């Protein structure tokens, strides 16, 4: 019972908050009251946008995300909470209430405010707690209870609580590859890989070393299987096929950038010397939220690592990145208006 003699509406167990009435309205009102109380407790003064974001990101968002961990909150509920946060923030910082979403939650390096998205924070914390327990980094009792809960079939009713469903929704919110997501009734099947792992490279042919600024370098003494002229032409890469045919003595540099996580991407460049067996491979993990900057960085990595006194043929599957590099060569690239100008300026 609370101080007024009424039953408690929520309880804390094993570091997680649970509610006696598991309904979206009850939970929404509970968290709205937390948001309102937080802003009421702040001094009656005008904050700069930077100060307001720092306060919310470091104090309010972690508190909300912790209490909302392992709860399957509807998108509309989380959206209402984020709107309430923005309402109060715009009030204390004198920002316009109609500020676009991208300007609110985008990265600061792109000129946005950098306000944390509540949905992402909840999902990240939920997945982190699950993974810690599944890897037995939590107390033994927590791991045992979680494994039992995850083996219960996911209910079809939206009003029924399911810890397994929370895991699935968190993975989907972060676009993680937690294999087989909503197509399997039991969570233990989600942990099985969808495809067999690719064969590992023979270690006796591979030499690894870390180079500057976190770049990983590999030297592979066996020549890779490169696409033939016919392969490239068959798959619509006629220009690439003609380039390789017309410059047989040039170094071939294959680049690629791809998404690893919602906040991380990878860039890689493979350099092949036509006069020497083997390949030189460079990779780098970068903090970006889309694959396009990773493609740009992969081309930049290729330019940095390819020999300056040799002819090089750069091959990429990202036409937008190649067009941007072409505009740099032609002197028509407008740097200041480009989102990833910090990468392009290094090319210049």
N, C-alpha and C positions, 0 to 999 in steps of 0.2 A: 504494500500500500504506500501511496505517496503521503505528503504532509496533510493533504485534505481528506485522507481516508479513502481515496479512490484507487482502484487497481492500476498498476503501472502499465503504460501503453507500449513500453519497449524494455528490453533487457539486454545486457551485455554478457556474452558467453564466448570464451576462447578468443577474445579480442574482436568479436564481431557483434554488431547490434541486430537484435531480432525484435519483431513487433508482434504484439498479441493479436492485432487485427491486420492481416497481411493484405491490405488494399492500397491501391495507388493514391487514393485521396488522403488516407491517414498518413502515409509516408510523406506525401507531398506537403501536407500542412506542417508536419513535424520539421522538415528541412527548411521550409519557408520561414518558420519561426526562428530557426538557428541563423539564417541569413539576416533577417530583420534585427535580431538581437545584436548581431555582430556590428552592423553599421550604426545602430543606436549607441553602442558603447564607444564609438570613435569620437575624438574631440570635434567640437563644432567649429570647423575651419575648412578652407578650400585646399584640397590636395592637388598637386600637379599630376598629370596623367601617369607619369613614371612612378611617382610615390604611391598612387592608388593601386596600380598594377602590382607593385612590389608587396604591398600589404595583403592584397587578395591572394596572390600566388603563393605567398609564404605562410599565411595564417588561415584564411577562410577555406580555400580550396582543399588543402590537406585535411582539415577537420571534417569537411563534408565528405570527401572521398573515402576517408577512413570509416565513417559511420555508414556509408552507402555500399561498402565492400560486400561482395557476394549477394547482391540484391538485383533481381531482374526488373529493373525499373523501366517502364515504357519510355519511348523516345519523347513523347509529349510531356511526361513528367519532368524529365531532365531538361527539356527545352524551357519549361516554365521556370525552373530554378535558375537557369542561365539568364533568362530574361530579367528575373528579379535582381540578380547580381548586377546586371548591366544597368538596370534602372537606378539602383543605389549608387553605383560607381559614377554614372554620368551626372548624378546630382552632386556628389562631393567633389568632383573634378571639373565640373562645368563643361563636360563634353556633350556634343549633340546626341540625343537619344537615337537618331536615325543613322548613326555611324555604321557603315557596311560591315557585315560579318567578317570578311577577309581582313579588314583594317583592325578589327578587334582581336582576332585570334591568330593572325598571321605572325611569322617571325619578325623580330625587331630589326634584323639585318635587311629586311625588305621594306622597312619603313612602317610596319604595323606596330600595334601596342604590345603584342606578345602575351596577352591574357590567356591563361590556361583554360582549355576546354574541359568541362566537368566530365563529360561522357568518356573522354580519353583517359582521364586520371582515374576514374572509377575502374575502368576495364584494366588498366595497367596494374593497379594495386590488387585487384581480384586475381588476375593471372599470376602475379608474383607470389601471392600467398598460396595459391594452389600448387604452383610448381615447387615451392619450397617444401610443402608438405609431401608431395608425391616423390620428391627426391630425399625424403626423410631428414630434412634440415629443421623440421619443427619437432616439438615434443612427440614422443611415441604415441600417446593417446590421441593427439590431434591427427596424426597420420592414419591411425587405425580407423577413427571415426570418419575421416574424409574418404578413405577407400571404400568403406561400406556405403556411404552416401552416394558416391559416384557410380556405384554398381546398380543403383535403383533406376528403372526406366524413367525417362523424362516424361512428365505428365503433359497431356495435350491441352489442358485447361490453363489459360493465362493467369487465373486467380490462385492457382496452386503453386506453392513455393517448391523450388527444386534447385539444389546446389549444383547439380550437373548442368541444368539449363543456364545458370549464371556463368559457368565456365564457357559454355558454347557461345553465349551472347557476347561475353568479353572478348573472346578470340575473334569473333566476327567484327566487332567494333574496331579492333586494331588491325583487321585484315591479316591476321596471323594464319599460317597454314597448320591448323590443328586438325589433322586429316579426317575427312569424312563427316564434317561437322553435323549439320542437322539431318543427315540421312541415316544415322544410326541411332538405335534406341538406347544404347548403353555407352557411358562415357569411356569405359576402358577400351572400346574399339577406336575412339578418336585418337588414341595415343599410338596407334599402329601406322606406319608409313604407307602412303598411297601407292608409291612406286618403290621398287627395290633400289637401294643405294647404288650409285655408280661405282664401278671398280676403282680402287685406289691406284694412284700412280706408283710404279715400283720405286721404292726409296733408294735403291742403289743407283738409279739414274737421275736423282733429284738432289740438288744442292740448294739450301735455303739460307737467306740472310736478311736481316732487317736493315733497311737503308734510312735515309733522312726522313723526318717528319711523318713517321708511322707507315711509310711505304714498305711493303714486303716484296723482296726480290727473290726470284727462283731461276736457277739455271738447269735446264733439262737437256740431258745429253742425247736423247733420242728425238729424231725429227718428228713433228706432229703430222697427222694425216690432214693435208690441206685439200680444199675443194679444187677439182679440176676445172678446166675451161668449160667443159660440157655441163658440169654440175652448176656452175654459176649462171651460165646462159639459160639452163633449164628452169632455174628458180627466179628468173627475171632480173638477174644482176649482170646484164650484158656489158655495161660500162666497166664494172669491176673486172670482168673477164678480159675485156680488151686491154685494160691497163696492165694487168699481170702478163698478158701475152706480149705487149709492146715493150715491156721493161723487165725482161727476164733476169737482169743482174741487179735489180733494185731490192732493197730490204722490204719485206712484207710485214706490215704492222696491223694486226687485228685488234680492234678495240670494242669494249662493251661496257655499259653501265646498267645496273638493274637495282630494283628495290629489295632490300633485305628485311626491312622493318618500317613501321610508320615514321620513325625518326632517323633511320639510318639507311644508307645506300652504299653499294660497292662499285668501284671502277677498276678496270683491268686493261692491260695492254700486253699483247703477245708479239714479240719481235723475232722474225725468222731471217737469218742470214743465208742467202742462196749458196754461198761458197762454204758453208760450215754446217755440220750436223747439229741438230738440237734446236733449242729455242730459249729465249730469255723472256721471263714472265714477271710483270710487276702488277701489284694490286694494292688498293688503298680503300679503307672504309671511311666514308665521309658523312657528315651530319647534314643530310638533306631529306626532304619529305616527298620527293618525286624522282623519277628515273631520268628526266631530262638533264638536270645539272650533273648527274652521275655520268651521262653520256658525254657532256662537255668536258668533264674532268678526265675521263678516260682518254679523250683526244689530246688534252693538255699533257697527260702523263706520257702518251706516245711521243709527243714532240720533245719532251724533256729527256726521254730515255733513248730515243733513236739517234744513230750517229749523225753528226752535223756535216761530215764530209762525204756522206754517201747519199745516193738517191733513195728515197723512201716512198712507198705506196701505202697510204693510210686507208684502211677499210673499216667502215662503220655501218651499222644497220639503222642509224638515226639520221634521216635526211634533214631534219630541222637543225641538228647540231652541225652537220656538214655545210648547210647553207649559211649558217651564222659564221663559221670559220671562213667561208668563201668571201663573205662581206668584209671580214677583217683584211683579207689579202687584197681586196679591191679598194679598201679605204673608205667603204660606205657604211661601216658599222657605227651605230649611234649607241655609245656605251652607257651614258647616264640614264637612259630610259629603259635599259634592259635589267630584268630582275636579277640576273646572275652576272652582272658586270664585273664583279671581283674575279671571276674565273677568266672572262674574256680579256681583261686588261693584262693578265699574265701571258696570254698568247701574243698580244701585241708587243 
